[in-house]
Structure formats: C-alpha cells, structure tokens
C-alpha cells in the first residue's frame, strides 16, 4: 500500500492506494467521526462491493445505512440528490454521521455535494471504484451535479476525510471505462509531468492489460500530481485550472450529445486533441508533437476527434464553461509537452478552424 497526503493544513487528508484495501477496516475507522455511516452507491457497484464494505464496517462496530442510486451520468442531478437527502433524513443522520461514496466519479461528486450541504456540512469518505475516479475526481474536493445547461455547474468545494483507492475494484471495470480513466492519467503527463508522459508511452499496454504494478504506479503518480496542485490552489484560482486540459471542449461534447452518451474520459480525450490542435495553430506545438499525443490516445483506445456539431453549437456550449471570465472563453492549452497554460486570447477564426478540423 502507498499513502499520499493532500496538504491543506487542518483539512489535510490521506490517499491510500493498494490492493484489497476495501477489506481493511483498520484503515477506515480512524477517519469516521463517529461509529455511524451512510453508504451511497449505485446499481452497478453495489452488487459487487457493498457487502465487502458492510463487513468492514461491522468488523469495527460501525452502524450503517445505505442508499442505492441508478447508475449513469444522466442521473447526476437534483432528483438523485433528493434521494440521498431523503435517506439521510429518514435514518435520522446527524452531523457526526459519515457519508461514504462507493462508486465512480458520479457517485463521488454527488455524495461530496450532499455532505457539503446536509446539516450545513457532514464528513465524508471517498472509495472510488473506477480508474477515472481514483486518479482524478475523488481527490481535491470538487463536488456537484449537472444542470441541463451545463456540466458540474452546481456544487461546492468540500474535502473528504480520506480517499481509499482499492486497485482490485478495477478488475470488474469494463474495458471502455478503463480507457476513459487513462484519459485523465495522460492529462497529468501533458500538463506538468513529461517523465510520466514518457513512462505512459512505454507502459500503455501494461495498463490496458490491468497489470497491478503498472496501475498502482499510474494511480499514485497521478494522485501525487493532483495533490500537489490542490495543495497549492484548492479553489481553482490559478494553477488548478490547468487540470482542465481538454475539459472545455469535452464538457461541450458531453452536454451536446446528452449526458452519458460519451463517457467523461472519452470526451476529455477528444477535447484534449482539440486543445492540442489549437495549440499547434497558435504556434506552440509542432505537428509531430500533436501526432505523438494522438498516437498515445489511440493506443489507449480513446477517441481522437469530437462528434460532428456546428461550430456555433460548440461555441455556445463552451460559453457555459466555469472558466469563462468577462464573457471570454478561456482555454487550457499546451505551450509544449509537459507545460500547460490558460489563455482567453484565441482568435475566433483559428478556433473555428480547430472545430472544423477535429470533428467527425
């Protein structure tokens, strides 16, 4: 097992990464405010891992209730939040009750938001069961839900008590979702960790084959990168925004196609290729570097172009991005491999060229 730390003074917390951690009740107990918990999972993950978590809680004398939500990005909404609140209220949960998110990024985001808002704040624990959640969404305290007009537009910054990433839960992850998680792993190499990008180029097939040693290294390296960024900029006023490489385009894809049609990681991969193309047109990346990025995404079995939508539609949807400032869309782009930058100074003509060139 590896232990990392997200350094946020009195709100710092550990990230545990390893195999079989879900059965280790001694890891959980110190991070439960009281011996009372509410587990929130979904219809896909609960049949696989809920009983294992229940056994761990019972072994350390924790009373628990559970609520099971439907699975999918399209259920990341106010109706699902009400289901969580209903369960908390009917079970007479208190401010010392710990919410436990058992699932992927959708569950983690909603449970975090519920914890931030129920009784004006209760503790919660992240137990991510997808690669994407283990390397990205479970770390850093971004919580929230989608709105029909924009992804993750309603939420709060609210940090967990701990993150427990059990690599064994990836054994049951569909291949498509494994690839989607690798998209966020590649992101760290592109924006700030060139040696990691080079490692990924050498070890992509090991990740796709679910080699445990390779997965643990990739998860730990990704979480270390994220922890450093969050420790420096918790509320995304500067450096943390660079973690959104590909997301401005990607969120437009998710929204435009309907939540859940494209997996988040798939949309980010296509969005990253758009960002790379735009970076090339601005004179920052070479054609060879863009092709290098494309080749890595293709090896990860990820899309390298977005769906066909009118440039005007992309522009409208990107205008809903949280990074918009003074009415200008701000893009995370690449100055070079391993170095990202945010800019709002993108000529409309060049942006349109990218949108027309990078969509099927």
URRAHU-V791580 format. One line per field, one symbol per residue. phi: phi as a letter, one per 40 degrees, with the letter a starting at -180 (. if undefined). A space follows every 50 residues. Layout:
phi->???
This chain:
phi->.bbbbccbfcbcacbbbibgccccccccdcbbcacaabcbbbcccdccbc cccdcccccbgccababbbcchccccaccccccccdcccccfcbcccccb cbiccccdccccccccbcfghbcabbbcbbcdcccaccbhgcbibcbdca cfcbiacacccabbbccccccccddccccdccdccddccccaaddcdccc ccbdcccccgccccccccccccccccccccccacbgcadcccccdgcccc cccdccchdgcbcdccccccccccccccccccgccccccccccdcccccc gbcbacccbddccdccccccccccbfgbcbbcbbcacgabababcbddcc dccccccbbc
